[in-house]
Amino acid sequence: MYMGYIYMDIALPLGTRRNVSLAPYTTFKIGGTAKYFYIARSTKDIVDAVAQAKSLKLPFFVLAGGSNVLVSDKGFNGLVIKVQNTAYTISKTNVHADAGVSMETLVKKTGSKGLSGLQWAGGLPGSVGGAVRGNAGAFGGEIKDSIVSIRVLNAKGNIVTLIQKQCKFSYRDSLIKKNNLIVLSCIFKLEKGNKRIIQATAKDHREYRKERHPLEYPNAGSVFKNCDVKKFSKKLQEELQDVIKVDPFPVVPTAYLISQAKLKGLRVGKAQVSKKHPNYIVNKGGATAKDVLHIAKKVKNIIKKKFSINLEQEIQFVE
Ligand SMILES: Cc1cc2nc3c(=O)[nH]c(=O)nc-3n(C[C@H](O)[C@H](O)[C@H](O)COP(=O)(O)OP(=O)(O)OC[C@H]3O[C@@H](n4cnc5c(N)ncnc54)[C@H](O)[C@@H]3O)c2cc1C
């Protein structure tokens, strides 16, 4: 037993810490501890850490900006690999970015060079890798629109390059998500544009978020995906005509449905359905994952009863 522990500590990457609280590494500020926690500051660090976890048969989880996760109150009984490879280069209209680069850094740097393509992501929290995995999108744009190729680590431990088409991007989904691939880096192709307009657009989006989203409380963004209009009955489609938006295809905003169901402000413990943007659940200070899951379940059940729609969760639960 004792020998086993020594072996494990030796085999884990240098710098691995034990029993690290995960809450500070998430935008929700919720969650228990990781048994082991390692910050991977280079692509090699990520690859080696995954190989080591696998050789020890230790469950591992890749965490980046922590803006799309809800960590269990019990934490994670394995190795959390915090992706923090942050190198990037911009050459003419090509951008090569490590998975750990923050989207905001990229939006600002490319904008300052008059490169158009990422301005939709002004104010989007999180990293390139997290955005690619979930095909992040907002204001009519999606990350898939600018991607040329990505480098991933596959289940066999091989590094492979996938061109955009192979990534099978769809609404908040991708092959990376489906197959649990790990994004190491990404190549974007942008276009030359008007620097002033590009920067102003990104700024407008940041301001819109500040105004409309409950950023004053810790949260993890939209809890549920918006709902494909086609999934509603014909009668409801007609009734909801005025609220349908095209982003990236015709959807009924889940925030609207939650609001119609009079669930704004619904509270369980210290978690609450935001009154400002009801597709957000906010942490009013000391909320637990159990509180959030309780609310999410309640919202799902009520929306199902009222609109015959199954809400799909956007946030990833980590346990
Ligand atoms: C205030 C707020 C507003 C938001 N607005 C939007 C929005 O407008 N549009 C939108 O799409 N999203 C939005 N989000 C959600 C979130 O910002 C995105 O999903 C973001 O892309 C997640 O990136 P991350 O680095 O924080 O990922 P994390 O939260 O760290 O991880 C999310 C998932 O991605 C995986 N992951 C992370 N890095 C990698 C990698 N390198 N390779 C493989 N898997 C990886 C993790 O394992 C986890 O499953 C919002 C969130 C917040 C808090």
The ligand as an ORCA input file, in Angstrom:
! r2SCAN-3c Opt
* xyz 0 1
  C     -20.342     34.583    -18.523
  C     -20.224     33.484    -19.539
  C     -20.677     33.691    -20.833
  C     -20.561     32.670    -21.791
  N     -20.999     32.926    -23.050
  C     -20.879     31.969    -23.988
  C     -21.314     32.212    -25.323
  O     -21.771     33.302    -25.670
  N     -21.168     31.212    -26.225
  C     -20.632     29.997    -25.893
  O     -20.526     29.136    -26.769
  N     -20.227     29.744    -24.645
  C     -20.331     30.680    -23.675
  N     -19.915     30.427    -22.404
  C     -19.382     29.116    -22.063
  C     -17.845     29.036    -22.141
  O     -17.268     30.299    -22.110
  C     -17.389     28.333    -23.399
  O     -17.958     27.071    -23.465
  C     -15.870     28.216    -23.432
  O     -15.499     27.933    -24.745
  C     -15.321     27.153    -22.504
  O     -13.904     27.232    -22.511
  P     -13.036     26.898    -21.217
  O     -11.630     27.042    -21.585
  O     -13.506     27.733    -20.063
  O     -13.430     25.385    -20.978
  P     -13.592     24.629    -19.593
  O     -14.788     25.165    -18.880
  O     -12.340     24.573    -18.857
  O     -13.943     23.180    -20.122
  C     -15.163     22.945    -20.781
  C     -15.084     21.570    -21.434
  O     -14.101     21.605    -22.441
  C     -13.104     20.639    -22.178
  N     -11.809     21.190    -22.593
  C     -11.185     22.306    -22.158
  N     -10.021     22.461    -22.805
  C      -9.916     21.428    -23.645
  C      -8.931     21.016    -24.590
  N      -7.808     21.694    -24.792
  N      -9.160     19.888    -25.300
  C     -10.295     19.172    -25.101
  N     -11.249     19.493    -24.230
  C     -11.057     20.622    -23.515
  C     -13.183     20.343    -20.693
  O     -12.704     19.036    -20.425
  C     -14.671     20.475    -20.446
  O     -15.321     19.293    -20.824
  C     -20.009     31.425    -21.436
  C     -19.544     31.220    -20.123
  C     -19.645     32.238    -19.184
  C     -19.125     32.008    -17.791
*
